[in-house]
Amino acid sequence: MLFVAFGALVLMPLLTGLDPSVALFTAGVGTLLFHLITGLTVPIFLASSFVFIAPITYSVQNWGVAATMGGLMAAGVVYMLLALAVKLKGVGFLHRLMPPVVTGPVIMIIGLGLAPIAVNMAMGKSGDGSIELFPYDQAMLVSMSALVTTLVVAVFAHGIFRLLPILSGVVVGYVVAHFSGMVDYTPIVEASWIAMPSFVMPEFNWQAILFMVPVALAPAIEHVGDILAISNVTGKDYVRKPGLHRTLFGDGLATTAAACFGGPPNTTYSEVTGAVMLTKSFNPVVMVWAAIVAIALAFIAKFGLALQTIPAPVMGGILILLFGSIAAVGMNTLIKAHVDLAEQRNLVIVATTLVFGIGGMALGQGDLSLQGVSLCGAVAIVLNLILPSSKPVDNDLHEEQEVVEDLLDHTH
């Protein structure tokens, strides 16, 4: 289970400049906390959330890592408040707040907004394109080998190997980068075997908190989809028992706990749901052991430093497919939920959200600006709430359920 989650788990902190060893530790701790809250009933693993890549990068540049962690703690609290709202008002509350016409374009923006980072890294530059890290020819050879491997494994592999496209891409890309002379092994050689991960204590900066809080809405959408998916796979209704309010609360607590140590926010991993479906390992205790192994790996210093030697073009090649896939999931959400874009209300919500996100719209100036996923999520939700709908809004999750069932049908 950890093997399947591993690629995405470590890529996210590497992209945002956080310590992958800390990410391993906080993924383990977050998963254990989630199972404590849900009474060890849901076979799910929590790890680094890609939704937060752009917000964390922006926040670290403006307020530093410690203040960013304070903002992420607050985002986890928002999750927990959402869980409370679901407990009081029922699961239909989330559907009314974030139906597919809202979630579809927001998910698309997460993928499309990150696209320039993937392309810059694939061409041998830093994520923002400001520094050339490697010569273009070398970088393209490495990034394309990683990309081709990732997509070949995703499309043609069978069994458990089909769930390892990211890890396969990293391995092949790393080997090609080694022969291209891109990898510097000095930090690994100089490091001791066992060491404490580089934990960071959070600081509270109200600007970083206000910036980060709206972003919490996007992974809440992802969480609902993952809980519906794992319910489908195991044949149990986890929305009813332990209840969506408990799973959401567990997710929020895991994110807040991760930020206490300087780790990235946690989210439920759909890759692991795929592994559960394939292996028929429905026992949540398996996830507890995966979490314990992740925590143990965090203290092997040479392992953590080896992850940090992965050259940017290797990650860039993999991220082209990964970020594109996120955007495609958003599009699929609109299609499978039969969102009619000929209806002006729906068109206005989707069009405004997409252009705000892709165009880089910012509301406000300087430290108080709202932009990216946080702005898009807020705008889409507000428009959905104030624009009149031609048909009554459902008070359940059946539209989300249909999207998940269709995805699972195509995964078999």
Number of C-alpha atoms within 10 A of each C-alpha: 20 21 14 23 24 19 18 20 24 22 23 24 25 18 23 19 14 23 25 28 30 28 33 32 25 32 32 31 23 28 28 22 22 28 23 13 17 20 14 18 17 24 21 28 29 29 33 29 20 25 23 24 19 17 20 27 18 17 22 18 10 15 15 16 21 22 22 31 32 23 28 34 27 25 27 28 19 22 25 23 16 21 26 17 15 20 15 11 11 17 21 17 19 20 22 18 16 22 25 25 25 30 26 27 27 32 27 26 27 26 25 20 20 23 21 17 21 27 21 21 29 31 27 26 23 21 23 12 15 9 11 14 17 19 11 14 10 17 26 20 19 30 34 21 23 32 28 18 22 26 19 14 19 17 10 9 14 10 11 12 15 21 21 22 24 28 23 23 28 26 15 20 28 24 17 20 24 16 10 13 9 21 16 14 13 11 13 18 12 10 15 11 13 13 13 11 20 16 17 17 15 19 18 16 16 14 17 28 20 18 24 26 19 20 24 25 22 22 22 23 21 18 19 22 20 21 27 23 24 25 18 17 18 18 9 14 16 21 17 12 15 16 19 24 25 24 26 28 25 27 31 32 26 28 36 29 23 29 29 21 20 25 30 34 36 32 28 26 22 21 20 24 26 22 22 21 19 15 12 11 16 18 15 17 16 16 25 23 15 20 26 17 15 24 20 14 19 26 20 18 18 21 17 24 20 17 17 23 17 21 25 27 35 30 26 32 32 30 28 22 18 23 23 17 15 20 22 16 19 22 18 18 26 21 16 17 18 13 16 13 16 8 11 12 17 18 15 15 22 22 13 15 29 21 14 19 24 18 11 13 16 16 11 10 8 9 13 14 14 20 21 23 29 22 22 32 25 20 18 26 21 15 18 21 13 8 13 10 13 8 6 7 11 13 13 15 19 14 16 20 18 15 22 21 17 12 16 16 8 7 11 9
